[in-house]
Amino acid sequence: MTVDILTPDTTLFSGEATFVGLPGSDGSLGILNNHAALVTTLKAGQVLVRTEGGEQTFDVNGGSVEVLNNVVTVLAE
């Protein structure tokens, strides 16, 4: 799946991933390929992106996420 993690200032990550872990406002979320469509808000925490080459984490102070057709877009604060 394609993942984009964007802040108002920069793009933190843009590329292919096998898993995305998110700090959802109502609890932690795990996104895999072919996940159902989803739009939700995020609380402060870490976004985990697992790729073929390893894992990366990004600190966020909140934001929102949209999952649609194997594209995950995180708008982070």
mmCIF file of the N, C-alpha and C atoms, coordinates in Angstrom:
data_MODEL
# 
_entry.id   MODEL 
# 
loop_
_atom_site.group_PDB 
_atom_site.id 
_atom_site.type_symbol 
_atom_site.label_atom_id 
_atom_site.label_alt_id 
_atom_site.label_comp_id 
_atom_site.label_asym_id 
_atom_site.label_entity_id 
_atom_site.label_seq_id 
_atom_site.pdbx_PDB_ins_code 
_atom_site.Cartn_x 
_atom_site.Cartn_y 
_atom_site.Cartn_z 
_atom_site.occupancy 
_atom_site.B_iso_or_equiv 
_atom_site.pdbx_formal_charge 
_atom_site.auth_seq_id 
_atom_site.auth_comp_id 
_atom_site.auth_asym_id 
_atom_site.auth_atom_id 
_atom_site.pdbx_PDB_model_num 
ATOM 1   N N  . MET A 1 1  ? 0.840   -1.174 0.000  1.00 0.00 ? 1  MET A N  1 
ATOM 2   C CA . MET A 1 1  ? 0.000   0.000  0.000  1.00 0.00 ? 1  MET A CA 1 
ATOM 3   C C  . MET A 1 1  ? 0.888   1.241  0.000  1.00 0.00 ? 1  MET A C  1 
ATOM 4   N N  . THR A 1 2  ? 0.338   2.325  -0.474 1.00 0.00 ? 2  THR A N  1 
ATOM 5   C CA . THR A 1 2  ? 1.063   3.593  -0.530 1.00 0.00 ? 2  THR A CA 1 
ATOM 6   C C  . THR A 1 2  ? 0.753   4.399  0.723  1.00 0.00 ? 2  THR A C  1 
ATOM 7   N N  . VAL A 1 3  ? 1.781   4.956  1.339  1.00 0.00 ? 3  VAL A N  1 
ATOM 8   C CA . VAL A 1 3  ? 1.622   5.726  2.572  1.00 0.00 ? 3  VAL A CA 1 
ATOM 9   C C  . VAL A 1 3  ? 2.257   7.095  2.392  1.00 0.00 ? 3  VAL A C  1 
ATOM 10  N N  . ASP A 1 4  ? 1.511   8.131  2.779  1.00 0.00 ? 4  ASP A N  1 
ATOM 11  C CA . ASP A 1 4  ? 2.021   9.503  2.807  1.00 0.00 ? 4  ASP A CA 1 
ATOM 12  C C  . ASP A 1 4  ? 1.763   10.064 4.190  1.00 0.00 ? 4  ASP A C  1 
ATOM 13  N N  . ILE A 1 5  ? 2.817   10.541 4.849  1.00 0.00 ? 5  ILE A N  1 
ATOM 14  C CA . ILE A 1 5  ? 2.690   11.202 6.148  1.00 0.00 ? 5  ILE A CA 1 
ATOM 15  C C  . ILE A 1 5  ? 3.113   12.645 5.943  1.00 0.00 ? 5  ILE A C  1 
ATOM 16  N N  . LEU A 1 6  ? 2.151   13.548 6.068  1.00 0.00 ? 6  LEU A N  1 
ATOM 17  C CA . LEU A 1 6  ? 2.371   14.957 5.747  1.00 0.00 ? 6  LEU A CA 1 
ATOM 18  C C  . LEU A 1 6  ? 2.151   15.831 6.969  1.00 0.00 ? 6  LEU A C  1 
ATOM 19  N N  . THR A 1 7  ? 2.992   16.872 7.110  1.00 0.00 ? 7  THR A N  1 
ATOM 20  C CA . THR A 1 7  ? 2.784   17.912 8.103  1.00 0.00 ? 7  THR A CA 1 
ATOM 21  C C  . THR A 1 7  ? 2.583   19.215 7.340  1.00 0.00 ? 7  THR A C  1 
ATOM 22  N N  . PRO A 1 8  ? 2.187   20.280 8.016  1.00 0.00 ? 8  PRO A N  1 
ATOM 23  C CA . PRO A 1 8  ? 2.063   21.549 7.304  1.00 0.00 ? 8  PRO A CA 1 
ATOM 24  C C  . PRO A 1 8  ? 3.374   22.019 6.677  1.00 0.00 ? 8  PRO A C  1 
ATOM 25  N N  . ASP A 1 9  ? 4.507   21.562 7.222  1.00 0.00 ? 9  ASP A N  1 
ATOM 26  C CA . ASP A 1 9  ? 5.808   22.036 6.760  1.00 0.00 ? 9  ASP A CA 1 
ATOM 27  C C  . ASP A 1 9  ? 6.517   21.108 5.783  1.00 0.00 ? 9  ASP A C  1 
ATOM 28  N N  . THR A 1 10 ? 6.280   19.795 5.893  1.00 0.00 ? 10 THR A N  1 
ATOM 29  C CA . THR A 1 10 ? 7.088   18.851 5.135  1.00 0.00 ? 10 THR A CA 1 
ATOM 30  C C  . THR A 1 10 ? 6.386   17.513 4.949  1.00 0.00 ? 10 THR A C  1 
ATOM 31  N N  . THR A 1 11 ? 6.973   16.677 4.133  1.00 0.00 ? 11 THR A N  1 
ATOM 32  C CA . THR A 1 11 ? 6.539   15.293 3.976  1.00 0.00 ? 11 THR A CA 1 
ATOM 33  C C  . THR A 1 11 ? 7.486   14.423 4.795  1.00 0.00 ? 11 THR A C  1 
ATOM 34  N N  . LEU A 1 12 ? 6.959   13.740 5.814  1.00 0.00 ? 12 LEU A N  1 
ATOM 35  C CA . LEU A 1 12 ? 7.794   12.898 6.667  1.00 0.00 ? 12 LEU A CA 1 
ATOM 36  C C  . LEU A 1 12 ? 8.097   11.557 6.013  1.00 0.00 ? 12 LEU A C  1 
ATOM 37  N N  . PHE A 1 13 ? 7.111   11.016 5.268  1.00 0.00 ? 13 PHE A N  1 
ATOM 38  C CA . PHE A 1 13 ? 7.290   9.723  4.610  1.00 0.00 ? 13 PHE A CA 1 
ATOM 39  C C  . PHE A 1 13 ? 6.383   9.657  3.400  1.00 0.00 ? 13 PHE A C  1 
ATOM 40  N N  . SER A 1 14 ? 6.897   9.093  2.334  1.00 0.00 ? 14 SER A N  1 
ATOM 41  C CA . SER A 1 14 ? 6.089   8.843  1.144  1.00 0.00 ? 14 SER A CA 1 
ATOM 42  C C  . SER A 1 14 ? 6.656   7.606  0.470  1.00 0.00 ? 14 SER A C  1 
ATOM 43  N N  . GLY A 1 15 ? 5.859   6.550  0.405  1.00 0.00 ? 15 GLY A N  1 
ATOM 44  C CA . GLY A 1 15 ? 6.343   5.325  -0.217 1.00 0.00 ? 15 GLY A CA 1 
ATOM 45  C C  . GLY A 1 15 ? 5.451   4.146  0.073  1.00 0.00 ? 15 GLY A C  1 
ATOM 46  N N  . GLU A 1 16 ? 5.966   2.965  -0.242 1.00 0.00 ? 16 GLU A N  1 
ATOM 47  C CA . GLU A 1 16 ? 5.229   1.719  -0.052 1.00 0.00 ? 16 GLU A CA 1 
ATOM 48  C C  . GLU A 1 16 ? 5.489   1.163  1.345  1.00 0.00 ? 16 GLU A C  1 
ATOM 49  N N  . ALA A 1 17 ? 4.453   0.569  1.946  1.00 0.00 ? 17 ALA A N  1 
ATOM 50  C CA . ALA A 1 17 ? 4.581   -0.027 3.268  1.00 0.00 ? 17 ALA A CA 1 
ATOM 51  C C  . ALA A 1 17 ? 3.733   -1.289 3.340  1.00 0.00 ? 17 ALA A C  1 
ATOM 52  N N  . THR A 1 18 ? 4.076   -2.157 4.289  1.00 0.00 ? 18 THR A N  1 
ATOM 53  C CA . THR A 1 18 ? 3.304   -3.374 4.505  1.00 0.00 ? 18 THR A CA 1 
ATOM 54  C C  . THR A 1 18 ? 2.384   -3.246 5.709  1.00 0.00 ? 18 THR A C  1 
ATOM 55  N N  . PHE A 1 19 ? 2.667   -2.285 6.620  1.00 0.00 ? 19 PHE A N  1 
ATOM 56  C CA . PHE A 1 19 ? 1.865   -2.080 7.826  1.00 0.00 ? 19 PHE A CA 1 
ATOM 57  C C  . PHE A 1 19 ? 2.034   -0.645 8.290  1.00 0.00 ? 19 PHE A C  1 
ATOM 58  N N  . VAL A 1 20 ? 0.949   -0.068 8.804  1.00 0.00 ? 20 VAL A N  1 
ATOM 59  C CA . VAL A 1 20 ? 1.010   1.250  9.426  1.00 0.00 ? 20 VAL A CA 1 
ATOM 60  C C  . VAL A 1 20 ? 0.280   1.158  10.768 1.00 0.00 ? 20 VAL A C  1 
ATOM 61  N N  . GLY A 1 21 ? 0.969   1.544  11.846 1.00 0.00 ? 21 GLY A N  1 
ATOM 62  C CA . GLY A 1 21 ? 0.367   1.606  13.184 1.00 0.00 ? 21 GLY A CA 1 
ATOM 63  C C  . GLY A 1 21 ? 0.133   3.059  13.549 1.00 0.00 ? 21 GLY A C  1 
ATOM 64  N N  . LEU A 1 22 ? -1.077  3.353  14.043 1.00 0.00 ? 22 LEU A N  1 
ATOM 65  C CA . LEU A 1 22 ? -1.471  4.741  14.291 1.00 0.00 ? 22 LEU A CA 1 
ATOM 66  C C  . LEU A 1 22 ? -2.061  4.917  15.687 1.00 0.00 ? 22 LEU A C  1 
ATOM 67  N N  . PRO A 1 23 ? -1.819  6.086  16.323 1.00 0.00 ? 23 PRO A N  1 
ATOM 68  C CA . PRO A 1 23 ? -2.431  6.382  17.616 1.00 0.00 ? 23 PRO A CA 1 
ATOM 69  C C  . PRO A 1 23 ? -3.806  7.029  17.427 1.00 0.00 ? 23 PRO A C  1 
ATOM 70  N N  . GLY A 1 24 ? -4.825  6.240  17.153 1.00 0.00 ? 24 GLY A N  1 
ATOM 71  C CA . GLY A 1 24 ? -6.171  6.773  16.932 1.00 0.00 ? 24 GLY A CA 1 
ATOM 72  C C  . GLY A 1 24 ? -6.737  7.417  18.180 1.00 0.00 ? 24 GLY A C  1 
ATOM 73  N N  . SER A 1 25 ? -7.617  8.377  18.011 1.00 0.00 ? 25 SER A N  1 
ATOM 74  C CA . SER A 1 25 ? -8.234  9.066  19.146 1.00 0.00 ? 25 SER A CA 1 
ATOM 75  C C  . SER A 1 25 ? -8.993  8.111  20.059 1.00 0.00 ? 25 SER A C  1 
ATOM 76  N N  . ASP A 1 26 ? -9.550  7.039  19.483 1.00 0.00 ? 26 ASP A N  1 
ATOM 77  C CA . ASP A 1 26 ? -10.319 6.072  20.269 1.00 0.00 ? 26 ASP A CA 1 
ATOM 78  C C  . ASP A 1 26 ? -9.551  4.782  20.515 1.00 0.00 ? 26 ASP A C  1 
ATOM 79  N N  . GLY A 1 27 ? -8.254  4.770  20.222 1.00 0.00 ? 27 GLY A N  1 
ATOM 80  C CA . GLY A 1 27 ? -7.436  3.582  20.427 1.00 0.00 ? 27 GLY A CA 1 
ATOM 81  C C  . GLY A 1 27 ? -6.480  3.363  19.275 1.00 0.00 ? 27 GLY A C  1 
ATOM 82  N N  . SER A 1 28 ? -5.544  2.467  19.462 1.00 0.00 ? 28 SER A N  1 
ATOM 83  C CA . SER A 1 28 ? -4.540  2.195  18.437 1.00 0.00 ? 28 SER A CA 1 
ATOM 84  C C  . SER A 1 28 ? -5.161  1.518  17.221 1.00 0.00 ? 28 SER A C  1 
ATOM 85  N N  . LEU A 1 29 ? -4.615  1.838  16.050 1.00 0.00 ? 29 LEU A N  1 
ATOM 86  C CA . LEU A 1 29 ? -5.075  1.270  14.795 1.00 0.00 ? 29 LEU A CA 1 
ATOM 87  C C  . LEU A 1 29 ? -3.920  0.590  14.091 1.00 0.00 ? 29 LEU A C  1 
ATOM 88  N N  . GLY A 1 30 ? -4.208  -0.500 13.418 1.00 0.00 ? 30 GLY A N  1 
ATOM 89  C CA . GLY A 1 30 ? -3.241  -1.163 12.559 1.00 0.00 ? 30 GLY A CA 1 
ATOM 90  C C  . GLY A 1 30 ? -3.824  -1.279 11.166 1.00 0.00 ? 30 GLY A C  1 
ATOM 91  N N  . ILE A 1 31 ? -3.093  -0.800 10.179 1.00 0.00 ? 31 ILE A N  1 
ATOM 92  C CA . ILE A 1 31 ? -3.572  -0.796 8.800  1.00 0.00 ? 31 ILE A CA 1 
ATOM 93  C C  . ILE A 1 31 ? -2.708  -1.747 7.972  1.00 0.00 ? 31 ILE A C  1 
ATOM 94  N N  . LEU A 1 32 ? -3.367  -2.690 7.307  1.00 0.00 ? 32 LEU A N  1 
ATOM 95  C CA . LEU A 1 32 ? -2.706  -3.613 6.384  1.00 0.00 ? 32 LEU A CA 1 
ATOM 96  C C  . LEU A 1 32 ? -3.278  -3.396 4.988  1.00 0.00 ? 32 LEU A C  1 
ATOM 97  N N  . ASN A 1 33 ? -2.695  -4.051 3.996  1.00 0.00 ? 33 ASN A N  1 
ATOM 98  C CA . ASN A 1 33 ? -3.202  -3.990 2.632  1.00 0.00 ? 33 ASN A CA 1 
ATOM 99  C C  . ASN A 1 33 ? -4.682  -4.361 2.592  1.00 0.00 ? 33 ASN A C  1 
ATOM 100 N N  . ASN A 1 34 ? -5.442  -3.727 1.714  1.00 0.00 ? 34 ASN A N  1 
ATOM 101 C CA . ASN A 1 34 ? -6.862  -3.994 1.499  1.00 0.00 ? 34 ASN A CA 1 
ATOM 102 C C  . ASN A 1 34 ? -7.722  -3.682 2.719  1.00 0.00 ? 34 ASN A C  1 
ATOM 103 N N  . HIS A 1 35 ? -7.295  -2.751 3.560  1.00 0.00 ? 35 HIS A N  1 
ATOM 104 C CA . HIS A 1 35 ? -8.083  -2.326 4.718  1.00 0.00 ? 35 HIS A CA 1 
ATOM 105 C C  . HIS A 1 35 ? -9.342  -1.614 4.229  1.00 0.00 ? 35 HIS A C  1 
ATOM 106 N N  . ALA A 1 36 ? -10.402 -1.720 4.988  1.00 0.00 ? 36 ALA A N  1 
ATOM 107 C CA . ALA A 1 36 ? -11.653 -1.018 4.661  1.00 0.00 ? 36 ALA A CA 1 
ATOM 108 C C  . ALA A 1 36 ? -11.423 0.483  4.684  1.00 0.00 ? 36 ALA A C  1 
ATOM 109 N N  . ALA A 1 37 ? -12.230 1.204  3.921  1.00 0.00 ? 37 ALA A N  1 
ATOM 110 C CA . ALA A 1 37 ? -12.137 2.665  3.899  1.00 0.00 ? 37 ALA A CA 1 
ATOM 111 C C  . ALA A 1 37 ? -12.354 3.209  5.306  1.00 0.00 ? 37 ALA A C  1 
ATOM 112 N N  . LEU A 1 38 ? -11.589 4.241  5.642  1.00 0.00 ? 38 LEU A N  1 
ATOM 113 C CA . LEU A 1 38 ? -11.605 4.764  7.003  1.00 0.00 ? 38 LEU A CA 1 
ATOM 114 C C  . LEU A 1 38 ? -11.149 6.208  7.007  1.00 0.00 ? 38 LEU A C  1 
ATOM 115 N N  . VAL A 1 39 ? -11.813 7.028  7.819  1.00 0.00 ? 39 VAL A N  1 
ATOM 116 C CA . VAL A 1 39 ? -11.352 8.384  8.116  1.00 0.00 ? 39 VAL A CA 1 
ATOM 117 C C  . VAL A 1 39 ? -11.521 8.563  9.615  1.00 0.00 ? 39 VAL A C  1 
ATOM 118 N N  . THR A 1 40 ? -10.439 8.952  10.305 1.00 0.00 ? 40 THR A N  1 
ATOM 119 C CA . THR A 1 40 ? -10.516 9.151  11.742 1.00 0.00 ? 40 THR A CA 1 
ATOM 120 C C  . THR A 1 40 ? -9.465  10.165 12.185 1.00 0.00 ? 40 THR A C  1 
ATOM 121 N N  . THR A 1 41 ? -9.555  10.568 13.437 1.00 0.00 ? 41 THR A N  1 
ATOM 122 C CA . THR A 1 41 ? -8.596  11.512 13.995 1.00 0.00 ? 41 THR A CA 1 
ATOM 123 C C  . THR A 1 41 ? -7.530  10.768 14.790 1.00 0.00 ? 41 THR A C  1 
ATOM 124 N N  . LEU A 1 42 ? -6.408  11.443 14.990 1.00 0.00 ? 42 LEU A N  1 
ATOM 125 C CA . LEU A 1 42 ? -5.285  10.884 15.718 1.00 0.00 ? 42 LEU A CA 1 
ATOM 126 C C  . LEU A 1 42 ? -5.019  11.702 16.970 1.00 0.00 ? 42 LEU A C  1 
ATOM 127 N N  . LYS A 1 43 ? -4.493  11.022 17.999 1.00 0.00 ? 43 LYS A N  1 
ATOM 128 C CA . LYS A 1 43 ? -4.023  11.731 19.184 1.00 0.00 ? 43 LYS A CA 1 
ATOM 129 C C  . LYS A 1 43 ? -2.497  11.750 19.145 1.00 0.00 ? 43 LYS A C  1 
ATOM 130 N N  . ALA A 1 44 ? -1.894  12.422 20.091 1.00 0.00 ? 44 ALA A N  1 
ATOM 131 C CA . ALA A 1 44 ? -0.430  12.476 20.152 1.00 0.00 ? 44 ALA A CA 1 
ATOM 132 C C  . ALA A 1 44 ? 0.125   11.078 20.371 1.00 0.00 ? 44 ALA A C  1 
ATOM 133 N N  . GLY A 1 45 ? 1.195   10.753 19.660 1.00 0.00 ? 45 GLY A N  1 
ATOM 134 C CA . GLY A 1 45 ? 1.828   9.448  19.781 1.00 0.00 ? 45 GLY A CA 1 
ATOM 135 C C  . GLY A 1 45 ? 2.767   9.193  18.627 1.00 0.00 ? 45 GLY A C  1 
ATOM 136 N N  . GLN A 1 46 ? 3.009   7.933  18.358 1.00 0.00 ? 46 GLN A N  1 
ATOM 137 C CA . GLN A 1 46 ? 3.927   7.558  17.285 1.00 0.00 ? 46 GLN A CA 1 
ATOM 138 C C  . GLN A 1 46 ? 3.195   6.828  16.167 1.00 0.00 ? 46 GLN A C  1 
ATOM 139 N N  . VAL A 1 47 ? 3.558   7.177  14.939 1.00 0.00 ? 47 VAL A N  1 
ATOM 140 C CA . VAL A 1 47 ? 3.102   6.452  13.759 1.00 0.00 ? 47 VAL A CA 1 
ATOM 141 C C  . VAL A 1 47 ? 4.229   5.496  13.378 1.00 0.00 ? 47 VAL A C  1 
ATOM 142 N N  . LEU A 1 48 ? 3.897   4.224  13.254 1.00 0.00 ? 48 LEU A N  1 
ATOM 143 C CA . LEU A 1 48 ? 4.861   3.199  12.880 1.00 0.00 ? 48 LEU A CA 1 
ATOM 144 C C  . LEU A 1 48 ? 4.612   2.814  11.430 1.00 0.00 ? 48 LEU A C  1 
ATOM 145 N N  . VAL A 1 49 ? 5.663   2.838  10.626 1.00 0.00 ? 49 VAL A N  1 
ATOM 146 C CA . VAL A 1 49 ? 5.566   2.417  9.231  1.00 0.00 ? 49 VAL A CA 1 
ATOM 147 C C  . VAL A 1 49 ? 6.531   1.256  9.037  1.00 0.00 ? 49 VAL A C  1 
ATOM 148 N N  . ARG A 1 50 ? 5.985   0.112  8.650  1.00 0.00 ? 50 ARG A N  1 
ATOM 149 C CA . ARG A 1 50 ? 6.798   -1.080 8.402  1.00 0.00 ? 50 ARG A CA 1 
ATOM 150 C C  . ARG A 1 50 ? 6.898   -1.275 6.894  1.00 0.00 ? 50 ARG A C  1 
ATOM 151 N N  . THR A 1 51 ? 8.127   -1.308 6.389  1.00 0.00 ? 51 THR A N  1 
ATOM 152 C CA . THR A 1 51 ? 8.375   -1.507 4.970  1.00 0.00 ? 51 THR A CA 1 
ATOM 153 C C  . THR A 1 51 ? 9.188   -2.786 4.783  1.00 0.00 ? 51 THR A C  1 
ATOM 154 N N  . GLU A 1 52 ? 9.449   -3.127 3.534  1.00 0.00 ? 52 GLU A N  1 
ATOM 155 C CA . GLU A 1 52 ? 10.297  -4.290 3.243  1.00 0.00 ? 52 GLU A CA 1 
ATOM 156 C C  . GLU A 1 52 ? 11.698  -4.108 3.818  1.00 0.00 ? 52 GLU A C  1 
ATOM 157 N N  . GLY A 1 53 ? 12.133  -2.850 3.958  1.00 0.00 ? 53 GLY A N  1 
ATOM 158 C CA . GLY A 1 53 ? 13.472  -2.564 4.438  1.00 0.00 ? 53 GLY A CA 1 
ATOM 159 C C  . GLY A 1 53 ? 13.599  -2.370 5.933  1.00 0.00 ? 53 GLY A C  1 
ATOM 160 N N  . GLY A 1 54 ? 12.490  -2.406 6.678  1.00 0.00 ? 54 GLY A N  1 
ATOM 161 C CA . GLY A 1 54 ? 12.544  -2.210 8.120  1.00 0.00 ? 54 GLY A CA 1 
ATOM 162 C C  . GLY A 1 54 ? 11.398  -1.360 8.625  1.00 0.00 ? 54 GLY A C  1 
ATOM 163 N N  . GLU A 1 55 ? 11.599  -0.773 9.802  1.00 0.00 ? 55 GLU A N  1 
ATOM 164 C CA . GLU A 1 55 ? 10.556  0.036  10.444 1.00 0.00 ? 55 GLU A CA 1 
ATOM 165 C C  . GLU A 1 55 ? 11.058  1.449  10.675 1.00 0.00 ? 55 GLU A C  1 
ATOM 166 N N  . GLN A 1 56 ? 10.117  2.391  10.603 1.00 0.00 ? 56 GLN A N  1 
ATOM 167 C CA . GLN A 1 56 ? 10.394  3.785  10.943 1.00 0.00 ? 56 GLN A CA 1 
ATOM 168 C C  . GLN A 1 56 ? 9.262   4.276  11.826 1.00 0.00 ? 56 GLN A C  1 
ATOM 169 N N  . THR A 1 57 ? 9.578   5.153  12.773 1.00 0.00 ? 57 THR A N  1 
ATOM 170 C CA . THR A 1 57 ? 8.545   5.762  13.603 1.00 0.00 ? 57 THR A CA 1 
ATOM 171 C C  . THR A 1 57 ? 8.609   7.276  13.461 1.00 0.00 ? 57 THR A C  1 
ATOM 172 N N  . PHE A 1 58 ? 7.446   7.894  13.579 1.00 0.00 ? 58 PHE A N  1 
ATOM 173 C CA . PHE A 1 58 ? 7.320   9.343  13.461 1.00 0.00 ? 58 PHE A CA 1 
ATOM 174 C C  . PHE A 1 58 ? 6.443   9.834  14.598 1.00 0.00 ? 58 PHE A C  1 
ATOM 175 N N  . ASP A 1 59 ? 6.923   10.827 15.360 1.00 0.00 ? 59 ASP A N  1 
ATOM 176 C CA . ASP A 1 59 ? 6.132   11.416 16.435 1.00 0.00 ? 59 ASP A CA 1 
ATOM 177 C C  . ASP A 1 59 ? 5.134   12.407 15.860 1.00 0.00 ? 59 ASP A C  1 
ATOM 178 N N  . VAL A 1 60 ? 3.877   12.307 16.312 1.00 0.00 ? 60 VAL A N  1 
ATOM 179 C CA . VAL A 1 60 ? 2.842   13.246 15.884 1.00 0.00 ? 60 VAL A CA 1 
ATOM 180 C C  . VAL A 1 60 ? 2.135   13.802 17.121 1.00 0.00 ? 60 VAL A C  1 
ATOM 181 N N  . ASN A 1 61 ? 1.581   14.996 16.985 1.00 0.00 ? 61 ASN A N  1 
ATOM 182 C CA . ASN A 1 61 ? 0.845   15.630 18.069 1.00 0.00 ? 61 ASN A CA 1 
ATOM 183 C C  . ASN A 1 61 ? -0.649  15.623 17.808 1.00 0.00 ? 61 ASN A C  1 
ATOM 184 N N  . GLY A 1 62 ? -1.088  14.728 16.944 1.00 0.00 ? 62 GLY A N  1 
ATOM 185 C CA . GLY A 1 62 ? -2.494  14.657 16.561 1.00 0.00 ? 62 GLY A CA 1 
ATOM 186 C C  . GLY A 1 62 ? -2.596  14.766 15.055 1.00 0.00 ? 62 GLY A C  1 
ATOM 187 N N  . GLY A 1 63 ? -3.824  14.820 14.563 1.00 0.00 ? 63 GLY A N  1 
ATOM 188 C CA . GLY A 1 63 ? -4.045  14.940 13.132 1.00 0.00 ? 63 GLY A CA 1 
ATOM 189 C C  . GLY A 1 63 ? -5.191  14.074 12.678 1.00 0.00 ? 63 GLY A C  1 
ATOM 190 N N  . SER A 1 64 ? -5.133  13.631 11.427 1.00 0.00 ? 64 SER A N  1 
ATOM 191 C CA . SER A 1 64 ? -6.180  12.779 10.877 1.00 0.00 ? 64 SER A CA 1 
ATOM 192 C C  . SER A 1 64 ? -5.555  11.797 9.896  1.00 0.00 ? 64 SER A C  1 
ATOM 193 N N  . VAL A 1 65 ? -6.314  10.730 9.600  1.00 0.00 ? 65 VAL A N  1 
ATOM 194 C CA . VAL A 1 65 ? -5.858  9.719  8.651  1.00 0.00 ? 65 VAL A CA 1 
ATOM 195 C C  . VAL A 1 65 ? -7.026  9.323  7.766  1.00 0.00 ? 65 VAL A C  1 
ATOM 196 N N  . GLU A 1 66 ? -6.708  9.096  6.487  1.00 0.00 ? 66 GLU A N  1 
ATOM 197 C CA . GLU A 1 66 ? -7.677  8.573  5.536  1.00 0.00 ? 66 GLU A CA 1 
ATOM 198 C C  . GLU A 1 66 ? -7.079  7.317  4.913  1.00 0.00 ? 66 GLU A C  1 
ATOM 199 N N  . VAL A 1 67 ? -7.874  6.248  4.870  1.00 0.00 ? 67 VAL A N  1 
ATOM 200 C CA . VAL A 1 67 ? -7.483  5.005  4.219  1.00 0.00 ? 67 VAL A CA 1 
ATOM 201 C C  . VAL A 1 67 ? -8.506  4.749  3.119  1.00 0.00 ? 67 VAL A C  1 
ATOM 202 N N  . LEU A 1 68 ? -8.031  4.639  1.877  1.00 0.00 ? 68 LEU A N  1 
ATOM 203 C CA . LEU A 1 68 ? -8.934  4.430  0.753  1.00 0.00 ? 68 LEU A CA 1 
ATOM 204 C C  . LEU A 1 68 ? -8.171  3.784  -0.396 1.00 0.00 ? 68 LEU A C  1 
ATOM 205 N N  . ASN A 1 69 ? -8.639  2.626  -0.845 1.00 0.00 ? 69 ASN A N  1 
ATOM 206 C CA . ASN A 1 69 ? -8.044  1.926  -1.999 1.00 0.00 ? 69 ASN A CA 1 
ATOM 207 C C  . ASN A 1 69 ? -6.543  1.719  -1.870 1.00 0.00 ? 69 ASN A C  1 
ATOM 208 N N  . ASN A 1 70 ? -6.105  1.202  -0.725 1.00 0.00 ? 70 ASN A N  1 
ATOM 209 C CA . ASN A 1 70 ? -4.684  0.922  -0.467 1.00 0.00 ? 70 ASN A CA 1 
ATOM 210 C C  . ASN A 1 70 ? -3.804  2.163  -0.484 1.00 0.00 ? 70 ASN A C  1 
ATOM 211 N N  . VAL A 1 71 ? -4.386  3.309  -0.181 1.00 0.00 ? 71 VAL A N  1 
ATOM 212 C CA . VAL A 1 71 ? -3.629  4.541  0.005  1.00 0.00 ? 71 VAL A CA 1 
ATOM 213 C C  . VAL A 1 71 ? -3.931  5.059  1.404  1.00 0.00 ? 71 VAL A C  1 
ATOM 214 N N  . VAL A 1 72 ? -2.883  5.240  2.214  1.00 0.00 ? 72 VAL A N  1 
ATOM 215 C CA . VAL A 1 72 ? -3.013  5.760  3.565  1.00 0.00 ? 72 VAL A CA 1 
ATOM 216 C C  . VAL A 1 72 ? -2.414  7.160  3.578  1.00 0.00 ? 72 VAL A C  1 
ATOM 217 N N  . THR A 1 73 ? -3.243  8.157  3.905  1.00 0.00 ? 73 THR A N  1 
ATOM 218 C CA . THR A 1 73 ? -2.789  9.538  3.974  1.00 0.00 ? 73 THR A CA 1 
ATOM 219 C C  . THR A 1 73 ? -2.932  10.028 5.405  1.00 0.00 ? 73 THR A C  1 
ATOM 220 N N  . VAL A 1 74 ? -1.814  10.374 6.018  1.00 0.00 ? 74 VAL A N  1 
ATOM 221 C CA . VAL A 1 74 ? -1.797  10.897 7.394  1.00 0.00 ? 74 VAL A CA 1 
ATOM 222 C C  . VAL A 1 74 ? -1.498  12.379 7.309  1.00 0.00 ? 74 VAL A C  1 
ATOM 223 N N  . LEU A 1 75 ? -2.411  13.186 7.830  1.00 0.00 ? 75 LEU A N  1 
ATOM 224 C CA . LEU A 1 75 ? -2.190  14.638 7.957  1.00 0.00 ? 75 LEU A CA 1 
ATOM 225 C C  . LEU A 1 75 ? -1.871  14.890 9.426  1.00 0.00 ? 75 LEU A C  1 
ATOM 226 N N  . ALA A 1 76 ? -0.599  15.063 9.729  1.00 0.00 ? 76 ALA A N  1 
ATOM 227 C CA . ALA A 1 76 ? -0.122  15.126 11.110 1.00 0.00 ? 76 ALA A CA 1 
ATOM 228 C C  . ALA A 1 76 ? 0.164   16.553 11.535 1.00 0.00 ? 76 ALA A C  1 
ATOM 229 N N  . GLU A 1 77 ? 0.032   16.770 12.847 1.00 0.00 ? 77 GLU A N  1 
ATOM 230 C CA . GLU A 1 77 ? 0.380   18.055 13.444 1.00 0.00 ? 77 GLU A CA 1 
ATOM 231 C C  . GLU A 1 77 ? 1.767   17.946 14.052 1.00 0.00 ? 77 GLU A C  1 
# 
